[in-house]
Structure formats: structure tokens, C-alpha cells
Amino acid sequence: MAAVGGHPAQGGGTGGGTGREGAPSEFRAAVAAFDGARLRPEVQLSPAPAPRRLAPHAFAVTASVEVDGEELADGRLVLLYDPAGQEAWNGEFRVVTMTRAELEPEMAGDPMLSEVGWAWLLDALQAHGAGYAEPSGTVTRCASQYFGALADRPSSTEIEIRASWTPADGRFERHLAAWGDLLCTSAGLPPAAPGPQAPADVPSLGGVVPMPARRRPRSH
């Protein structure tokens, strides 16, 4: 397993979601594989209701990145399974994720922010040797300035990364671990200690350097 130091995913509570009882063995095995992921200690998982209309079977978790009691990023991961496959997926499984974090306000105008945010995801998948196909998604930046009763709040910039991809290797624990690293990168945490090298057939991204992010709690 291409793991990083941290805690097992099962310790964070991947026992949530929906659609496992009576589901095909392939789907149940994929969900069980999530418990083999090792996540950074800052990542806290919680069970979540899964969508019921996107695929015959679905499983979901939410996650937050917490440091010293402060929440720096959050997100949601959904695993979809359609035994008949879907043409847009080019497969039977699909991972759908959302990641949010606050950044330095002055980063909102950086023309490379969206490209770098997308590269964070691909870098994380590569680092964990998570094979994928048909990736798609959006990177959204939102700069907020507060007025009136909220005028005392500092300006904020939020980055939101919505992405989906088709797992191409059957190693679902790698995909969960990669998403956990994406959350930490978005939150501005320094990289974890290097894990095992990714397989040689995983394409290189040319060493994209992450942008610095602000380590502060998200506004609610």
C-alpha cells in the first residue's frame, strides 16, 4: 500500500454511507478497502448519507482537517458503483469529491490558482500510486469582504475543488488516502514524510510546487 504516516481510515469512522447491505460483493469489497487507507492524523473522517440517484450503489464520508482544535479544510468523498457501467465513467466505479479551504486573501487574483489547485489533486493521486481515468472537475475561488454587523471579520478567500475520476486499479484505499492529502495541501499543511514510490507507469506531473496556504480556521 502506498501509505503515509497517520491513522487507519477505520479509526475515522468509514462505517457510514449507504447501500452496502445486500449490495454486490464488488461494491462491498471496495468500501471495505477504504479501511486499509492510512490517513494523516490531522484528517478526521465521519460517516455521511450517500446520494441515491447518481448510481445504484453509493457510499460517502465527510472529512475535516483539524490542527490544535481548529478546522482548516473540509470536504466530502462519494464512491459510486453501477454494475452496468456508465459511458461517461468508462467503468463501473466513480469517485466524486469536494474539498474546501481558506487561503490568503491576496491569492484570489493569482491567475495560476485554479491550475495549481487541480494539480494538487493529480499530484496526490500520483504520490499514492492511485491509478485513475476520465478525471474531471472544477476549481472555484471565492473572495469575501464583510460589511455591517460582520465588518469585524477579516476578508477571506476560499478555494473549492470539485472533482471526479474513475479508479483504474482496484486499490480504493489509495484513492481515499490521496484525497486526504489533497485536504491537507489545501489547508496549507507541509507535506508528510515521503511514502513508497508510486508505480513507474504513473505519469509525472513535472514537479508542480504547491502554493502557500493560510493555516487558520475556516469561517462559518
LUMMAR-875233 format. One record per residue (C-alpha): residue in three letters; residue number from 1; x, y, z. Coordinates in steps of 0.25 Angstrom, whole numbers, plus 2048, in hexadecimal, padded with zeros to 3 digits. Example, Ala and Ser with C-alpha at 12.3 -4.5 7.8 and 13.67 -1.06 7.14 Angstrom:
REM LUMMAR-875233
<site residuo="ALA" num="1" X="831" Y="7EE" Z="81F"/>
<site residuo="SER" num="2" X="837" Y="7FC" Z="81D"/>
***
This chain:
REM LUMMAR-875233
<site residuo="MET" num="1" X="800" Y="800" Z="800"/>
<site residuo="ALA" num="2" X="805" Y="80E" Z="7FD"/>
<site residuo="ALA" num="3" X="803" Y="813" Z="80B"/>
<site residuo="VAL" num="4" X="807" Y="820" Z="813"/>
<site residuo="GLY" num="5" X="809" Y="821" Z="821"/>
<site residuo="GLY" num="6" X="7FC" Y="823" Z="829"/>
<site residuo="HIS" num="7" X="7F0" Y="81B" Z="82E"/>
<site residuo="PRO" num="8" X="7E8" Y="810" Z="827"/>
<site residuo="ALA" num="9" X="7DB" Y="815" Z="820"/>
<site residuo="GLN" num="10" X="7D3" Y="80B" Z="828"/>
<site residuo="GLY" num="11" X="7D6" Y="813" Z="834"/>
<site residuo="GLY" num="12" X="7D0" Y="820" Z="82E"/>
<site residuo="GLY" num="13" X="7C3" Y="818" Z="82C"/>
<site residuo="THR" num="14" X="7C1" Y="814" Z="81E"/>
<site residuo="GLY" num="15" X="7B6" Y="80B" Z="822"/>
<site residuo="GLY" num="16" X="7AC" Y="815" Z="81D"/>
<site residuo="GLY" num="17" X="7A6" Y="817" Z="80F"/>
<site residuo="THR" num="18" X="79A" Y="80F" Z="80A"/>
<site residuo="GLY" num="19" X="797" Y="804" Z="801"/>
<site residuo="ARG" num="20" X="7A1" Y="7F9" Z="806"/>
<site residuo="GLU" num="21" X="796" Y="7EF" Z="80B"/>
<site residuo="GLY" num="22" X="793" Y="7E6" Z="800"/>
<site residuo="ALA" num="23" X="79C" Y="7ED" Z="7F7"/>
<site residuo="PRO" num="24" X="7A4" Y="7E5" Z="7ED"/>
<site residuo="SER" num="25" X="7B1" Y="7DF" Z="7F2"/>
<site residuo="GLU" num="26" X="7BA" Y="7E8" Z="7E9"/>
<site residuo="PHE" num="27" X="7B4" Y="7F5" Z="7F0"/>
<site residuo="ARG" num="28" X="7B5" Y="7EF" Z="7FE"/>
<site residuo="ALA" num="29" X="7C3" Y="7EC" Z="7FC"/>
<site residuo="ALA" num="30" X="7C6" Y="7FA" Z="7F6"/>
<site residuo="VAL" num="31" X="7C0" Y="800" Z="803"/>
<site residuo="ALA" num="32" X="7C8" Y="7F7" Z="80C"/>
<site residuo="ALA" num="33" X="7D5" Y="7FA" Z="805"/>
<site residuo="PHE" num="34" X="7D3" Y="809" Z="80A"/>
<site residuo="ASP" num="35" X="7D6" Y="803" Z="818"/>
<site residuo="GLY" num="36" X="7E4" Y="800" Z="813"/>
<site residuo="ALA" num="37" X="7E8" Y="80E" Z="810"/>
<site residuo="ARG" num="38" X="7F1" Y="815" Z="819"/>
<site residuo="LEU" num="39" X="7EE" Y="824" Z="81B"/>
<site residuo="ARG" num="40" X="7F6" Y="82F" Z="821"/>
<site residuo="PRO" num="41" X="7F2" Y="832" Z="82F"/>
<site residuo="GLU" num="42" X="7EC" Y="83F" Z="82C"/>
<site residuo="VAL" num="43" X="7E1" Y="839" Z="823"/>
<site residuo="GLN" num="44" X="7D5" Y="835" Z="82B"/>
<site residuo="LEU" num="45" X="7CA" Y="82D" Z="824"/>
<site residuo="SER" num="46" X="7BB" Y="82C" Z="827"/>
<site residuo="PRO" num="47" X="7B0" Y="823" Z="820"/>
<site residuo="ALA" num="48" X="7A7" Y="82B" Z="817"/>
<site residuo="PRO" num="49" X="79A" Y="828" Z="80F"/>
<site residuo="ALA" num="50" X="79D" Y="824" Z="801"/>
<site residuo="PRO" num="51" X="795" Y="829" Z="7F5"/>
<site residuo="ARG" num="52" X="78B" Y="81F" Z="7F0"/>
<site residuo="ARG" num="53" X="789" Y="824" Z="7E2"/>
<site residuo="LEU" num="54" X="797" Y="824" Z="7DC"/>
<site residuo="ALA" num="55" X="799" Y="815" Z="7DB"/>
<site residuo="PRO" num="56" X="792" Y="808" Z="7E0"/>
<site residuo="HIS" num="57" X="79C" Y="808" Z="7EC"/>
<site residuo="ALA" num="58" X="7A3" Y="813" Z="7F3"/>
<site residuo="PHE" num="59" X="7AC" Y="815" Z="800"/>
<site residuo="ALA" num="60" X="7B0" Y="822" Z="806"/>
<site residuo="VAL" num="61" X="7B9" Y="828" Z="810"/>
<site residuo="THR" num="62" X="7BC" Y="837" Z="814"/>
<site residuo="ALA" num="63" X="7C9" Y="83B" Z="81A"/>
<site residuo="SER" num="64" X="7D0" Y="847" Z="820"/>
<site residuo="VAL" num="65" X="7DE" Y="84B" Z="823"/>
<site residuo="GLU" num="66" X="7E0" Y="850" Z="831"/>
<site residuo="VAL" num="67" X="7EC" Y="855" Z="838"/>
<site residuo="ASP" num="68" X="7EC" Y="85A" Z="846"/>
<site residuo="GLY" num="69" X="7DD" Y="859" Z="846"/>
<site residuo="GLU" num="70" X="7DC" Y="862" Z="83A"/>
<site residuo="GLU" num="71" X="7D5" Y="85D" Z="82D"/>
<site residuo="LEU" num="72" X="7DD" Y="861" Z="821"/>
<site residuo="ALA" num="73" X="7D6" Y="85A" Z="816"/>
<site residuo="ASP" num="74" X="7CB" Y="851" Z="814"/>
<site residuo="GLY" num="75" X="7C5" Y="848" Z="809"/>
<site residuo="ARG" num="76" X="7BD" Y="83C" Z="804"/>
<site residuo="LEU" num="77" X="7C0" Y="82F" Z="7FD"/>
<site residuo="VAL" num="78" X="7B6" Y="827" Z="7F6"/>
<site residuo="LEU" num="79" X="7B8" Y="819" Z="7F0"/>
<site residuo="LEU" num="80" X="7AE" Y="815" Z="7E5"/>
<site residuo="TYR" num="81" X="7AC" Y="807" Z="7DF"/>
<site residuo="ASP" num="82" X="7A4" Y="803" Z="7D3"/>
<site residuo="PRO" num="83" X="7A5" Y="7F5" Z="7CF"/>
<site residuo="ALA" num="84" X="7A1" Y="7F8" Z="7C1"/>
<site residuo="GLY" num="85" X="7AB" Y="803" Z="7C0"/>
<site residuo="GLN" num="86" X="7A9" Y="811" Z="7BB"/>
<site residuo="GLU" num="87" X="7AF" Y="816" Z="7AE"/>
<site residuo="ALA" num="88" X="7B4" Y="823" Z="7B4"/>
<site residuo="TRP" num="89" X="7BB" Y="81C" Z="7BF"/>
<site residuo="ASN" num="90" X="7C2" Y="811" Z="7B5"/>
<site residuo="GLY" num="91" X="7C0" Y="808" Z="7C1"/>
<site residuo="GLU" num="92" X="7B7" Y="802" Z="7CC"/>
<site residuo="PHE" num="93" X="7BC" Y="80B" Z="7D7"/>
<site residuo="ARG" num="94" X="7BE" Y="81A" Z="7D9"/>
<site residuo="VAL" num="95" X="7C4" Y="823" Z="7E4"/>
<site residuo="VAL" num="96" X="7BD" Y="830" Z="7E6"/>
<site residuo="THR" num="97" X="7C4" Y="83A" Z="7EF"/>
<site residuo="MET" num="98" X="7C2" Y="848" Z="7F4"/>
<site residuo="THR" num="99" X="7CD" Y="850" Z="7FC"/>
<site residuo="ARG" num="100" X="7CD" Y="85E" Z="802"/>
<site residuo="ALA" num="101" X="7D7" Y="866" Z="80A"/>
<site residuo="GLU" num="102" X="7DA" Y="875" Z="80D"/>
<site residuo="LEU" num="103" X="7E6" Y="87B" Z="806"/>
<site residuo="GLU" num="104" X="7ED" Y="888" Z="808"/>
<site residuo="PRO" num="105" X="7E4" Y="893" Z="802"/>
<site residuo="GLU" num="106" X="7EF" Y="899" Z="7F9"/>
<site residuo="MET" num="107" X="7EF" Y="88B" Z="7F2"/>
<site residuo="ALA" num="108" X="7E1" Y="88D" Z="7EC"/>
<site residuo="GLY" num="109" X="7E7" Y="895" Z="7E0"/>
<site residuo="ASP" num="110" X="7F2" Y="88B" Z="7DD"/>
<site residuo="PRO" num="111" X="7F0" Y="887" Z="7CE"/>
<site residuo="MET" num="112" X="7F6" Y="879" Z="7D1"/>
<site residuo="LEU" num="113" X="7EE" Y="876" Z="7DE"/>
<site residuo="SER" num="114" X="7E4" Y="86D" Z="7D6"/>
<site residuo="GLU" num="115" X="7EF" Y="865" Z="7CF"/>
<site residuo="VAL" num="116" X="7F7" Y="863" Z="7DC"/>
<site residuo="GLY" num="117" X="7EA" Y="85E" Z="7E3"/>
<site residuo="TRP" num="118" X="7E7" Y="854" Z="7D9"/>
<site residuo="ALA" num="119" X="7F6" Y="850" Z="7D9"/>
<site residuo="TRP" num="120" X="7F5" Y="84D" Z="7E8"/>
<site residuo="LEU" num="121" X="7EB" Y="842" Z="7E5"/>
<site residuo="LEU" num="122" X="7F3" Y="83C" Z="7DA"/>
<site residuo="ASP" num="123" X="7FF" Y="83C" Z="7E2"/>
<site residuo="ALA" num="124" X="7F9" Y="836" Z="7EE"/>
<site residuo="LEU" num="125" X="7F3" Y="82A" Z="7E5"/>
<site residuo="GLN" num="126" X="801" Y="828" Z="7DF"/>
<site residuo="ALA" num="127" X="808" Y="829" Z="7EC"/>
<site residuo="HIS" num="128" X="7FF" Y="81D" Z="7F1"/>
<site residuo="GLY" num="129" X="800" Y="815" Z="7E4"/>
<site residuo="ALA" num="130" X="7F1" Y="816" Z="7E2"/>
<site residuo="GLY" num="131" X="7EE" Y="813" Z="7D4"/>
<site residuo="TYR" num="132" X="7E3" Y="81B" Z="7CE"/>
<site residuo="ALA" num="133" X="7DC" Y="81E" Z="7C1"/>
<site residuo="GLU" num="134" X="7D2" Y="828" Z="7BC"/>
<site residuo="PRO" num="135" X="7D5" Y="833" Z="7C6"/>
<site residuo="SER" num="136" X="7CC" Y="840" Z="7C6"/>
<site residuo="GLY" num="137" X="7C9" Y="84B" Z="7CF"/>
<site residuo="THR" num="138" X="7C9" Y="85A" Z="7D3"/>
<site residuo="VAL" num="139" X="7D1" Y="863" Z="7DB"/>
<site residuo="THR" num="140" X="7CA" Y="86F" Z="7E1"/>
<site residuo="ARG" num="141" X="7D0" Y="87B" Z="7E8"/>
<site residuo="CYS" num="142" X="7C7" Y="884" Z="7F1"/>
<site residuo="ALA" num="143" X="7CB" Y="891" Z="7F7"/>
<site residuo="SER" num="144" X="7C3" Y="896" Z="802"/>
<site residuo="GLN" num="145" X="7C3" Y="8A4" Z="809"/>
<site residuo="TYR" num="146" X="7B9" Y="8A7" Z="815"/>
<site residuo="PHE" num="147" X="7B1" Y="8B3" Z="818"/>
<site residuo="GLY" num="148" X="7A7" Y="8B8" Z="822"/>
<site residuo="ALA" num="149" X="7A6" Y="8AF" Z="82E"/>
<site residuo="LEU" num="150" X="7B0" Y="8A6" Z="828"/>
<site residuo="ALA" num="151" X="7BB" Y="8B1" Z="825"/>
<site residuo="ASP" num="152" X="7C4" Y="8AC" Z="830"/>
<site residuo="ARG" num="153" X="7C6" Y="89F" Z="829"/>
<site residuo="PRO" num="154" X="7D3" Y="89F" Z="821"/>
<site residuo="SER" num="155" X="7D2" Y="89D" Z="811"/>
<site residuo="SER" num="156" X="7D3" Y="88F" Z="80D"/>
<site residuo="THR" num="157" X="7D6" Y="887" Z="801"/>
<site residuo="GLU" num="158" X="7D0" Y="879" Z="7FF"/>
<site residuo="ILE" num="159" X="7D5" Y="86E" Z="7F5"/>
<site residuo="GLU" num="160" X="7CB" Y="863" Z="7F1"/>
<site residuo="ILE" num="161" X="7D0" Y="857" Z="7E9"/>
<site residuo="ARG" num="162" X="7C5" Y="84E" Z="7E4"/>
<site residuo="ALA" num="163" X="7CA" Y="842" Z="7DC"/>
<site residuo="SER" num="164" X="7C6" Y="834" Z="7D8"/>
<site residuo="TRP" num="165" X="7CE" Y="829" Z="7D2"/>
<site residuo="THR" num="166" X="7CD" Y="81A" Z="7CE"/>
<site residuo="PRO" num="167" X="7D6" Y="811" Z="7D7"/>
<site residuo="ALA" num="168" X="7DE" Y="809" Z="7CD"/>
<site residuo="ASP" num="169" X="7E6" Y="800" Z="7D7"/>
<site residuo="GLY" num="170" X="7DC" Y="7FA" Z="7E1"/>
<site residuo="ARG" num="171" X="7E5" Y="800" Z="7ED"/>
<site residuo="PHE" num="172" X="7DA" Y="808" Z="7F3"/>
<site residuo="GLU" num="173" X="7E2" Y="80B" Z="7FF"/>
<site residuo="ARG" num="174" X="7EC" Y="813" Z="7F7"/>
<site residuo="HIS" num="175" X="7E1" Y="81C" Z="7F2"/>
<site residuo="LEU" num="176" X="7DC" Y="81F" Z="800"/>
<site residuo="ALA" num="177" X="7EA" Y="822" Z="805"/>
<site residuo="ALA" num="178" X="7ED" Y="82B" Z="7F9"/>
<site residuo="TRP" num="179" X="7E0" Y="833" Z="7FB"/>
<site residuo="GLY" num="180" X="7E4" Y="834" Z="80A"/>
<site residuo="ASP" num="181" X="7F2" Y="83A" Z="805"/>
<site residuo="LEU" num="182" X="7EA" Y="844" Z="7FC"/>
<site residuo="LEU" num="183" X="7E2" Y="849" Z="808"/>
<site residuo="CYS" num="184" X="7EF" Y="84B" Z="810"/>
<site residuo="THR" num="185" X="7F6" Y="852" Z="804"/>
<site residuo="SER" num="186" X="7EA" Y="85B" Z="802"/>
<site residuo="ALA" num="187" X="7EB" Y="85E" Z="811"/>
<site residuo="GLY" num="188" X="7F9" Y="863" Z="810"/>
<site residuo="LEU" num="189" X="800" Y="858" Z="817"/>
<site residuo="PRO" num="190" X="80E" Y="854" Z="814"/>
<site residuo="PRO" num="191" X="810" Y="847" Z="80C"/>
<site residuo="ALA" num="192" X="810" Y="83A" Z="814"/>
<site residuo="ALA" num="193" X="81D" Y="831" Z="814"/>
<site residuo="PRO" num="194" X="81E" Y="82A" Z="807"/>
<site residuo="GLY" num="195" X="818" Y="81D" Z="806"/>
<site residuo="PRO" num="196" X="81B" Y="811" Z="7FC"/>
<site residuo="GLN" num="197" X="81E" Y="816" Z="7EE"/>
<site residuo="ALA" num="198" X="812" Y="816" Z="7E4"/>
<site residuo="PRO" num="199" X="812" Y="80B" Z="7D9"/>
<site residuo="ALA" num="200" X="81A" Y="80E" Z="7CD"/>
<site residuo="ASP" num="201" X="80E" Y="80E" Z="7C4"/>
<site residuo="VAL" num="202" X="808" Y="81A" Z="7CB"/>
<site residuo="PRO" num="203" X="80B" Y="827" Z="7C3"/>
<site residuo="SER" num="204" X="813" Y="832" Z="7C8"/>
<site residuo="LEU" num="205" X="80E" Y="840" Z="7CA"/>
<site residuo="GLY" num="206" X="81B" Y="847" Z="7C9"/>
<site residuo="GLY" num="207" X="81C" Y="84B" Z="7D8"/>
<site residuo="VAL" num="208" X="811" Y="855" Z="7DA"/>
<site residuo="VAL" num="209" X="814" Y="85D" Z="7E6"/>
<site residuo="PRO" num="210" X="808" Y="860" Z="7EF"/>
<site residuo="MET" num="211" X="804" Y="86E" Z="7F2"/>
<site residuo="PRO" num="212" X="805" Y="872" Z="801"/>
<site residuo="ALA" num="213" X="7F8" Y="872" Z="808"/>
<site residuo="ARG" num="214" X="7F4" Y="878" Z="815"/>
<site residuo="ARG" num="215" X="7F3" Y="86F" Z="821"/>
<site residuo="ARG" num="216" X="7E7" Y="875" Z="828"/>
<site residuo="PRO" num="217" X="7D9" Y="870" Z="82B"/>
<site residuo="ARG" num="218" X="7CE" Y="871" Z="821"/>
<site residuo="SER" num="219" X="7C3" Y="87B" Z="822"/>
<site residuo="HIS" num="220" X="7B5" Y="876" Z="825"/>
***
